[in-house]
């Protein structure tokens, strides 16, 4: 098996290392904050538009597909608990340095575009309450989030964890206010299960494809590996716990959503959970709107942290200039890299068209999943399984490889058909 590289050890002697302070709960909440994000607050309507009453099944299908790659990430994170996770995994598995470096750069780009897009979306939410110019809002938020990310990993992830609790509270609020409608409508459980019918399963799988994007985010957890306590044990557990909790929340939200309000109305709602709350309670959805704002900010914070850690990890491998590997002696964070990533987010959010880039990053993430699964397959075929590391069966990365490749193909067909 290729070594982790002498440059990692030598770099550690010349400067402080990242602070290993993230416990299993904090790491899990970090992942949950990235997975939940604002996705479920928007995607539920689109999934219902395709799957109708069977939307809960679509979320189950999507979760099973996500689990394949999540187990692959869990083993690789335990084998190689390093920043710039995907780039390292592909280097270890496929041995093509240029491809590994390109993957790392594109992971950074994906994070920056995501954070910039999120901040643009936040300005729209804020306009509902305060009339502040978008450029001022974006500048202030980048300064606050970048400063928090540079301050310390424990502080920034603790804030992200607290906001994640607010996000979970919002979903539980939706479940709580809508659950009584299940008893009132008297919809049998069998009506939510597609026992037969090709059309039903077609809608389920198309809806499942969309729902898959609500689970994306677990992969970013591996990039804080060097700051997780006992990463060989805690990081795989955190990845799988975050995905399992997300799956349960999504399924329950989907069930109460399709039972509480007409599916056609929900599918056409721009803010489906706010619409659901308003329809069920008869009150203005101020609470859900505020929670959505917190979810948006949490997503931007986590993406800045992630991009900085990937840049740091790549610099440690000499794939980026050495200045990006510098760790501040007090904060024990890669301050130069964090500031650089924050400035890039600011530029993207203020001046560049993001929509096309955001679409491209969706394709790219699926391609990365394909390559990461292929890498684990090769590693397992050519190396001895290390002791004390989670050992997934060989069919898991194989199935993950084909599932991820199929998602890329399906997305391409959908996009071509929409033109």
PyMOL commands that set and color helices and strands:
alter all, ss='L'
color gray80, all
select helices_A, chain A and resi 6-14+24-36+39-79+85-94+97-127+134-151+153-185+189-192+198-212+218-227+231-260+263-268+272-281+286-316+322-325+335-351+355-382+394-418
alter helices_A, ss='H'
color red, helices_A
deselect
rebuild
show_as cartoon
